[in-house]
Amino acid sequence: MAYHKIRGIKDWIDSLIGFELYDELPMGSRLDFQVGQFYSAHVKYPLVSPPKVLELQNYDPIDESKTTFKITNFDEKAQAQSQFPIKSLDLRSNERLYVLAGKPRPVIVLGNVESEWRGKKDKIVLCLPVASFHTQHTSDDIISIQLFEIPHLFYIKPSRKGTFLEGAARFELVQPIQKGELQPVKNANRSIFKLSSDGFKLLLNHFVKFLLNNPISYKLDSEITAFRDLIREELKAP
């Protein structure tokens, strides 16, 4: 499979600093969950407000697969939303089953932890979802993302060493995902990969600026500003 044609600035990262955005990893690292490593995961999105939940209608204790639910709006007082006798769901008495939209997407690992809370153990990976560009995205839209002008989006460049598709990492969709849901993805060279240390620093700088309105590296941020001004001047030229 060939990687996707670039619609934005073709020498984007080289114009800025001149480093490779991706590092290939040995296959033995496929389940390392390294910071910056790429996986495929089921990314979820909230539906429209108010929250949608499953409400228990009929419970079959002999064959739990025959239990039925209905989708309804969240109601704090509705016992049928919070009292689930189904053991396999492992819900606490005040927890509900929420209805979310979602789809498999590439994600970038921001961190991972094996945690325990009230006797429940979890293996959680904090993931940054990546979305590919579609026909609705104009070249101007893509260039604005490449120039770090959109605070919640980080440009993802297609490369033989990295992703197939041109797109953006969406900071507003950062979410925890169970380790067991993540599958390593391979590049055009059939290798697993991650963002290089410089590439992850570039992403982290933009992410922290999105969170705190201040970069982690003022030197890097000044280089980004100079790069942006240079490209904008070139684009104005006849």
PARO-329551 format. One record per atom (N, C-alpha, C): x, z, y; residue in three letters. Coordinates in steps of 0.1 Angstrom, whole numbers, padded with zeros to 4 digits, always signed. Layout:
XZYAla;...
//
This chain:
+0008+0000-0012Met;+0000+0000+0000Met;+0009+0000+0012Met;+0007-0009+0021Ala;+0014-0010+0034Ala;+0008-0001+0044Ala;+0017+0005+0053Tyr;+0012+0013+0063Tyr;+0005+0005+0074Tyr;-0003+0011+0082His;-0012+0005+0091His;-0004-0001+0103His;-0010-0011+0109Lys;-0004-0017+0121Lys;-0006-0007+0133Lys;+0004-0006+0141Ile;+0004+0003+0152Ile;-0003-0003+0164Ile;-0013+0003+0170Arg;-0020-0002+0181Arg;-0016+0004+0194Arg;-0009+0015+0193Gly;-0003+0021+0206Gly;+0011+0016+0209Gly;+0019+0025+0215Ile;+0033+0022+0218Ile;+0041+0022+0205Ile;+0047+0010+0202Lys;+0053+0009+0189Lys;+0065+0017+0187Lys;+0073+0019+0197Asp;+0085+0027+0196Asp;+0083+0041+0203Asp;+0071+0047+0200Trp;+0067+0059+0207Trp;+0077+0070+0206Trp;+0080+0074+0194Ile;+0089+0086+0193Ile;+0103+0083+0197Ile;+0108+0070+0194Asp;+0121+0066+0198Asp;+0123+0066+0213Asp;+0112+0062+0220Ser;+0113+0062+0234Ser;+0114+0076+0240Ser;+0109+0086+0233Leu;+0109+0099+0238Leu;+0122+0106+0236Leu;+0126+0107+0223Ile;+0138+0115+0220Ile;+0147+0108+0211Ile;+0142+0100+0201Gly;+0150+0092+0193Gly;+0152+0098+0179Gly;+0143+0107+0174Phe;+0144+0112+0161Phe;+0134+0107+0151Phe;+0136+0108+0138Glu;+0126+0104+0128Glu;+0115+0115+0128Glu;+0103+0110+0128Leu;+0091+0120+0128Leu;+0089+0127+0115Leu;+0093+0120+0104Tyr;+0090+0125+0090Tyr;+0103+0128+0082Tyr;+0102+0137+0073Asp;+0112+0139+0063Asp;+0106+0138+0049Asp;+0112+0130+0040Glu;+0108+0129+0027Glu;+0113+0141+0019Glu;+0105+0146+0009Leu;+0108+0158+0001Leu;+0109+0154-0014Leu;+0117+0162-0021Pro;+0118+0160-0036Pro;+0104+0163-0042Pro;+0101+0157-0053Met;+0088+0159-0059Met;+0086+0174-0064Met;+0097+0181-0066Gly;+0096+0195-0069Gly;+0091+0203-0058Gly;+0090+0198-0046Ser;+0084+0205-0035Ser;+0070+0203-0032Ser;+0063+0196-0042Arg;+0049+0191-0040Arg;+0040+0203-0037Arg;+0042+0215-0043Leu;+0034+0226-0041Leu;+0041+0237-0033Leu;+0050+0234-0025Asp;+0057+0244-0017Asp;+0049+0248-0004Asp;+0040+0240+0000Phe;+0032+0243+0012Phe;+0041+0246+0024Phe;+0051+0238+0026Gln;+0061+0240+0037Gln;+0054+0237+0051Gln;+0058+0244+0061Val;+0053+0241+0074Val;+0056+0227+0078Val;+0045+0219+0082Gly;+0046+0205+0085Gly;+0044+0196+0073Gly;+0042+0202+0061Gln;+0040+0193+0050Gln;+0026+0187+0050Gln;+0024+0175+0044Phe;+0011+0168+0044Phe;+0004+0170+0031Phe;-0009+0172+0031Tyr;-0017+0173+0019Tyr;-0030+0166+0022Tyr;-0038+0164+0012Ser;-0052+0160+0013Ser;-0061+0172+0010Ser;-0071+0174+0018Ala;-0080+0186+0016Ala;-0094+0183+0020Ala;-0103+0191+0016His;-0117+0189+0021His;-0118+0197+0034His;-0119+0189+0045Val;-0120+0195+0058Val;-0135+0196+0062Val;-0139+0208+0067Lys;-0153+0211+0070Lys;-0155+0211+0085Lys;-0167+0207+0089Tyr;-0171+0208+0103Tyr;-0185+0215+0104Tyr;-0187+0223+0114Pro;-0200+0229+0116Pro;-0210+0219+0119Pro;-0222+0221+0114Leu;-0234+0212+0118Leu;-0239+0217+0132Leu;-0250+0210+0136Val;-0255+0214+0149Val;-0260+0228+0149Val;-0260+0234+0161Ser;-0265+0248+0163Ser;-0281+0248+0162Ser;-0287+0258+0157Pro;-0281+0270+0151Pro;-0275+0268+0137Pro;-0267+0277+0132Pro;-0261+0275+0119Pro;-0271+0273+0108Pro;-0268+0264+0098Lys;-0276+0262+0087Lys;-0271+0270+0075Lys;-0280+0276+0067Val;-0277+0284+0056Val;-0286+0280+0044Val;-0282+0285+0032Leu;-0290+0283+0020Leu;-0298+0296+0019Leu;-0311+0294+0016Glu;-0320+0305+0014Glu;-0325+0305+0000Glu;-0324+0315-0008Leu;-0328+0316-0022Leu;-0343+0314-0023Leu;-0347+0305-0032Gln;-0361+0303-0035Gln;-0365+0308-0049Gln;-0358+0303-0059Asn;-0361+0308-0072Asn;-0348+0310-0080Asn;-0347+0322-0086Tyr;-0335+0326-0093Tyr;-0338+0326-0108Tyr;-0330+0319-0116Asp;-0331+0319-0130Asp;-0320+0327-0136Asp;-0322+0340-0140Pro;-0311+0348-0146Pro;-0305+0343-0159Pro;-0313+0335-0166Ile;-0309+0330-0179Ile;-0300+0318-0178Ile;-0304+0309-0169Asp;-0296+0297-0166Asp;-0295+0295-0151Asp;-0284+0301-0145Glu;-0282+0301-0131Glu;-0282+0287-0125Glu;-0278+0277-0132Ser;-0278+0263-0127Ser;-0292+0259-0123Ser;-0302+0265-0128Lys;-0316+0261-0124Lys;-0321+0269-0112Lys;-0313+0277-0106Thr;-0316+0284-0094Thr;-0318+0274-0083Thr;-0328+0276-0074Thr;-0331+0267-0063Thr;-0330+0274-0050Thr;-0326+0266-0040Phe;-0324+0270-0026Phe;-0331+0261-0017Phe;-0332+0265-0004Lys;-0336+0256+0006Lys;-0327+0257+0018Lys;-0325+0246+0025Ile;-0317+0247+0037Ile;-0325+0251+0049Ile;-0321+0261+0056Thr;-0329+0266+0068Thr;-0319+0271+0078Thr;-0325+0275+0090Asn;-0317+0281+0101Asn;-0313+0295+0098Asn;-0302+0299+0102Phe;-0298+0313+0101Phe;-0308+0323+0107Phe;-0311+0333+0099Asp;-0321+0343+0104Asp;-0315+0357+0099Asp;-0311+0365+0109Glu;-0304+0378+0105Glu;-0313+0387+0097Glu;-0326+0386+0098Lys;-0335+0395+0091Lys;-0340+0389+0078Lys;-0336+0377+0074Ala;-0341+0371+0062Ala;-0333+0376+0050Ala;-0339+0384+0042Gln;-0332+0389+0030Gln;-0328+0379+0020Gln;-0337+0368+0019Ala;-0334+0358+0009Ala;-0322+0350+0013Ala;-0317+0351+0025Gln;-0304+0344+0029Gln;-0292+0352+0025Gln;-0293+0365+0024Ser;-0281+0374+0023Ser;-0281+0381+0009Ser;-0291+0381+0001Gln;-0291+0388-0011Gln;-0291+0378-0023Gln;-0279+0375-0028Phe;-0278+0365-0039Phe;-0273+0373-0051Phe;-0281+0373-0062Pro;-0277+0380-0074Pro;-0268+0371-0083Pro;-0264+0359-0078Ile;-0256+0351-0087Ile;-0242+0355-0086Ile;-0237+0360-0097Lys;-0223+0366-0098Lys;-0212+0356-0095Lys;-0214+0344-0100Ser;-0204+0334-0098Ser;-0201+0330-0084Ser;-0210+0333-0075Leu;-0208+0330-0061Leu;-0199+0341-0054Leu;-0198+0353-0060Asp;-0189+0363-0055Asp;-0192+0366-0040Asp;-0204+0367-0036Leu;-0208+0370-0022Leu;-0210+0385-0021Leu;-0206+0391-0010Arg;-0209+0405-0006Arg;-0224+0405-0001Arg;-0229+0417+0000Ser;-0243+0419+0003Ser;-0247+0414+0017Ser;-0237+0413+0026Asn;-0240+0409+0040Asn;-0235+0395+0042Asn;-0231+0387+0032Glu;-0226+0374+0034Glu;-0236+0363+0030Glu;-0235+0351+0036Arg;-0244+0341+0034Arg;-0237+0328+0029Arg;-0244+0318+0024Leu;-0239+0305+0021Leu;-0243+0296+0032Leu;-0233+0291+0040Tyr;-0235+0282+0051Tyr;-0234+0268+0047Tyr;-0241+0259+0053Val;-0241+0245+0051Val;-0233+0238+0061Val;-0222+0231+0056Leu;-0213+0225+0065Leu;-0211+0210+0061Leu;-0208+0202+0071Ala;-0204+0188+0068Ala;-0189+0188+0065Ala;-0184+0177+0059Gly;-0170+0176+0056Gly;-0167+0164+0049Gly;-0153+0161+0047Lys;-0148+0150+0040Lys;-0134+0152+0037Lys;-0128+0146+0027Pro;-0114+0147+0024Pro;-0106+0140+0035Pro;-0096+0147+0040Arg;-0087+0142+0051Arg;-0073+0147+0048Arg;-0063+0140+0054Pro;-0050+0145+0055Pro;-0049+0158+0064Pro;-0041+0167+0060Val;-0039+0179+0068Val;-0024+0182+0068Val;-0020+0189+0079Ile;-0007+0193+0081Ile;-0006+0209+0079Ile;+0003+0214+0071Val;+0004+0228+0069Val;+0010+0235+0082Val;+0003+0245+0087Leu;+0008+0253+0098Leu;+0013+0266+0093Leu;+0009+0270+0081Gly;+0014+0283+0075Gly;+0006+0286+0063Gly;+0011+0295+0054Asn;+0003+0299+0043Asn;+0006+0314+0040Asn;-0004+0320+0033Val;-0003+0334+0030Val;-0011+0338+0018Val;-0006+0347+0010Glu;-0014+0353-0001Glu;-0018+0367+0004Glu;-0031+0368+0006Ser;-0036+0380+0012Ser;-0046+0388+0003Ser;-0049+0400+0007Glu;-0059+0408+0000Glu;-0067+0416+0010Glu;-0080+0416+0009Trp;-0088+0423+0018Trp;-0100+0429+0010Trp;-0101+0442+0010Arg;-0112+0449+0003Arg;-0112+0445-0012Arg;-0100+0444-0017Gly;-0099+0441-0032Gly;-0100+0426-0035Gly;-0103+0418-0026Lys;-0104+0403-0028Lys;-0091+0396-0024Lys;-0085+0389-0034Lys;-0072+0382-0032Lys;-0075+0368-0028Lys;-0068+0363-0019Asp;-0069+0349-0015Asp;-0055+0342-0013Asp;-0054+0330-0016Lys;-0042+0322-0013Lys;-0047+0311-0003Lys;-0043+0314+0010Ile;-0049+0306+0021Ile;-0038+0298+0028Ile;-0041+0285+0031Val;-0032+0277+0039Val;-0039+0274+0052Val;-0032+0276+0063Leu;-0038+0272+0076Leu;-0035+0258+0078Leu;-0045+0250+0080Cys;-0044+0235+0080Cys;-0048+0229+0093Cys;-0040+0219+0097Leu;-0044+0210+0109Leu;-0048+0197+0104Leu;-0061+0194+0105Pro;-0067+0181+0101Pro;-0062+0169+0109Pro;-0060+0158+0102Val;-0056+0145+0108Val;-0067+0135+0106Val;-0071+0128+0117Ala;-0081+0118+0117Ala;-0075+0104+0121Ala;-0079+0094+0114Ser;-0074+0080+0117Ser;-0082+0074+0128Ser;-0076+0065+0136Phe;-0083+0058+0146Phe;-0092+0047+0141Phe;-0103+0045+0148His;-0113+0035+0144His;-0114+0025+0155His;-0123+0015+0153Thr;-0125+0005+0163Thr;-0130+0010+0177Thr;-0137+0022+0176Gln;-0142+0028+0189Gln;-0130+0033+0198Gln;-0118+0035+0192His;-0107+0039+0199His;-0100+0027+0205His;-0099+0027+0218Thr;-0092+0016+0225Thr;-0077+0018+0226Thr;-0070+0008+0229Ser;-0055+0010+0231Ser;-0052+0020+0241Ser;-0060+0020+0252Asp;-0058+0030+0263Asp;-0060+0044+0257Asp;-0071+0046+0249Asp;-0073+0059+0243Asp;-0060+0064+0235Asp;-0055+0055+0227Ile;-0044+0058+0218Ile;-0031+0061+0226Ile;-0029+0053+0237Ile;-0018+0055+0245Ile;-0019+0069+0252Ile;-0031+0073+0257Ser;-0032+0086+0263Ser;-0029+0097+0253Ser;-0032+0095+0241Ile;-0028+0105+0231Ile;-0013+0105+0229Ile;-0007+0093+0228Gln;+0007+0092+0226Gln;+0015+0099+0238Gln;+0009+0098+0250Leu;+0016+0104+0262Leu;+0012+0119+0264Leu;+0006+0125+0254Phe;+0003+0139+0254Phe;-0006+0143+0266Phe;-0015+0134+0269Glu;-0025+0136+0280Glu;-0038+0142+0276Glu;-0040+0143+0263Ile;-0052+0149+0257Ile;-0048+0162+0250Ile;-0051+0174+0256Pro;-0046+0186+0251Pro;-0048+0189+0236Pro;-0059+0185+0231His;-0062+0189+0217His;-0059+0179+0206His;-0052+0168+0210Leu;-0048+0157+0201Leu;-0033+0155+0201Leu;-0028+0153+0189Phe;-0014+0150+0187Phe;-0012+0137+0180Phe;-0005+0128+0185Tyr;-0004+0114+0179Tyr;+0003+0115+0165Tyr;-0003+0108+0155Ile;+0003+0107+0142Ile;+0007+0092+0140Ile;+0020+0089+0139Lys;+0025+0076+0138Lys;+0026+0071+0123Lys;+0021+0059+0120Pro;+0023+0054+0107Pro;+0037+0050+0104Pro;+0042+0052+0092Ser;+0056+0050+0089Ser;+0057+0049+0074Ser;+0067+0042+0069Arg;+0070+0042+0055Arg;+0074+0056+0049Arg;+0079+0064+0058Lys;+0083+0077+0054Lys;+0071+0087+0056Lys;+0061+0083+0063Gly;+0050+0092+0066Gly;+0036+0087+0062Gly;+0027+0088+0071Thr;+0013+0084+0068Thr;+0011+0069+0069Thr;+0001+0064+0062Phe;-0003+0050+0062Phe;-0010+0046+0075Phe;-0018+0055+0080Leu;-0027+0052+0090Leu;-0023+0058+0104Leu;-0026+0051+0114Glu;-0023+0056+0128Glu;-0035+0065+0132Glu;-0032+0077+0137Gly;-0043+0086+0140Gly;-0038+0098+0149Gly;-0046+0109+0148Ala;-0043+0120+0156Ala;-0046+0133+0149Ala;-0037+0143+0150Ala;-0040+0157+0145Ala;-0049+0163+0156Ala;-0060+0170+0150Arg;-0071+0175+0159Arg;-0070+0190+0159Arg;-0064+0196+0170Phe;-0062+0210+0171Phe;-0075+0218+0170Phe;-0086+0212+0175Glu;-0098+0220+0176Glu;-0104+0222+0162Glu;-0099+0215+0152Leu;-0104+0217+0138Leu;-0095+0225+0129Leu;-0085+0231+0134Val;-0076+0240+0126Val;-0085+0249+0118Val;-0082+0251+0104Gln;-0090+0259+0096Gln;-0082+0264+0084Gln;-0087+0275+0078Pro;-0081+0280+0066Pro;-0087+0273+0054Pro;-0079+0269+0044Ile;-0083+0262+0032Ile;-0076+0269+0020Ile;-0083+0271+0009Gln;-0077+0277-0003Gln;-0067+0267-0009Gln;-0056+0273-0013Lys;-0045+0265-0019Lys;-0049+0256-0030Lys;-0058+0260-0038Gly;-0063+0252-0049Gly;-0070+0240-0045Gly;-0074+0238-0033Glu;-0081+0226-0028Glu;-0072+0216-0023Glu;-0059+0219-0021Leu;-0050+0210-0015Leu;-0043+0201-0025Leu;-0041+0188-0022Gln;-0034+0179-0031Gln;-0023+0172-0023Gln;-0011+0172-0028Pro;+0000+0165-0020Pro;-0004+0150-0018Pro;+0000+0144-0007Val;-0001+0130-0005Val;+0013+0124-0005Val;+0013+0111-0008Lys;+0026+0103-0009Lys;+0026+0092+0002Lys;+0038+0089+0006Asn;+0039+0078+0015Asn;+0041+0064+0008Asn;+0045+0054+0016Ala;+0047+0041+0010Ala;+0058+0040+0000Ala;+0067+0050+0001Asn;+0079+0050-0008Asn;+0075+0059-0020Asn;+0063+0063-0021Arg;+0058+0071-0033Arg;+0065+0085-0032Arg;+0068+0090-0021Ser;+0074+0103-0019Ser;+0065+0112-0012Ser;+0066+0125-0014Ile;+0058+0135-0006Ile;+0067+0137+0006Ile;+0060+0142+0017Phe;+0067+0143+0030Phe;+0062+0154+0039Phe;+0069+0156+0049Lys;+0065+0166+0060Lys;+0070+0161+0073Lys;+0065+0167+0084Leu;+0071+0164+0097Leu;+0085+0169+0097Leu;+0094+0162+0103Ser;+0108+0167+0105Ser;+0108+0179+0113Ser;+0119+0186+0114Ser;+0119+0199+0122Ser;+0117+0195+0136Ser;+0123+0184+0141Asp;+0121+0180+0155Asp;+0106+0176+0157Asp;+0101+0169+0147Gly;+0087+0164+0148Gly;+0077+0176+0149Gly;+0080+0186+0140Phe;+0071+0198+0140Phe;+0072+0206+0154Phe;+0085+0206+0159Lys;+0087+0213+0172Lys;+0079+0206+0183Lys;+0078+0192+0182Leu;+0071+0185+0192Leu;+0056+0188+0191Leu;+0051+0188+0178Leu;+0037+0192+0176Leu;+0034+0206+0180Leu;+0043+0215+0177Leu;+0040+0229+0180Leu;+0040+0232+0195Leu;+0049+0224+0202Asn;+0049+0226+0217Asn;+0036+0222+0223Asn;+0030+0210+0218His;+0018+0206+0223His;+0006+0215+0219His;+0007+0221+0207Phe;-0003+0230+0202Phe;-0003+0243+0210Phe;+0008+0249+0212Val;+0009+0261+0220Val;+0004+0259+0234Val;+0008+0247+0240Lys;+0003+0244+0253Lys;-0012+0243+0254Lys;-0018+0237+0243Phe;-0033+0237+0241Phe;-0039+0251+0241Phe;-0032+0260+0234Leu;-0037+0274+0232Leu;-0035+0282+0245Leu;-0023+0281+0251Leu;-0019+0291+0261Leu;-0017+0284+0275Leu;-0018+0271+0275Asn;-0016+0263+0288Asn;-0001+0265+0292Asn;+0008+0268+0283Asn;+0022+0269+0286Asn;+0029+0264+0274Asn;+0040+0256+0275Pro;+0047+0251+0264Pro;+0057+0261+0258Pro;+0062+0259+0246Ile;+0072+0268+0241Ile;+0086+0264+0245Ile;+0087+0252+0250Ser;+0100+0247+0255Ser;+0098+0239+0268Ser;+0102+0245+0279Tyr;+0101+0238+0292Tyr;+0110+0226+0293Tyr;+0121+0227+0286Lys;+0130+0215+0286Lys;+0123+0203+0279Lys;+0118+0206+0267Leu;+0111+0195+0260Leu;+0099+0190+0268Leu;+0092+0200+0274Asp;+0080+0196+0282Asp;+0084+0187+0294Asp;+0095+0190+0300Ser;+0100+0181+0311Ser;+0104+0167+0306Ser;+0109+0167+0294Glu;+0113+0154+0288Glu;+0100+0146+0285Glu;+0089+0153+0281Ile;+0077+0146+0278Ile;+0071+0141+0291Ile;+0071+0149+0302Thr;+0066+0145+0315Thr;+0074+0132+0320Thr;+0087+0132+0319Ala;+0095+0121+0323Ala;+0091+0108+0315Ala;+0090+0110+0302Phe;+0086+0099+0293Phe;+0072+0094+0297Phe;+0063+0103+0300Arg;+0049+0099+0304Arg;+0049+0091+0317Arg;+0057+0096+0327Asp;+0058+0089+0340Asp;+0064+0075+0338Asp;+0074+0074+0330Leu;+0081+0061+0328Leu;+0072+0051+0322Leu;+0064+0055+0311Ile;+0055+0046+0304Ile;+0044+0042+0313Ile;+0039+0051+0321Arg;+0028+0048+0330Arg;+0032+0038+0341Arg;+0045+0039+0346Glu;+0050+0030+0355Glu;+0051+0016+0349Glu;+0056+0016+0337Glu;+0058+0003+0330Glu;+0045-0004+0327Glu;+0034+0004+0324Leu;+0021-0002+0322Leu;+0015-0007+0335Leu;+0019-0002+0346Lys;+0014-0007+0359Lys;+0020-0020+0363Lys;+0032-0022+0358Ala;+0040-0034+0362Ala;+0032-0047+0358Ala;+0033-0057+0367Pro;+0026-0070+0364Pro;+0033-0077+0353Pro;
//
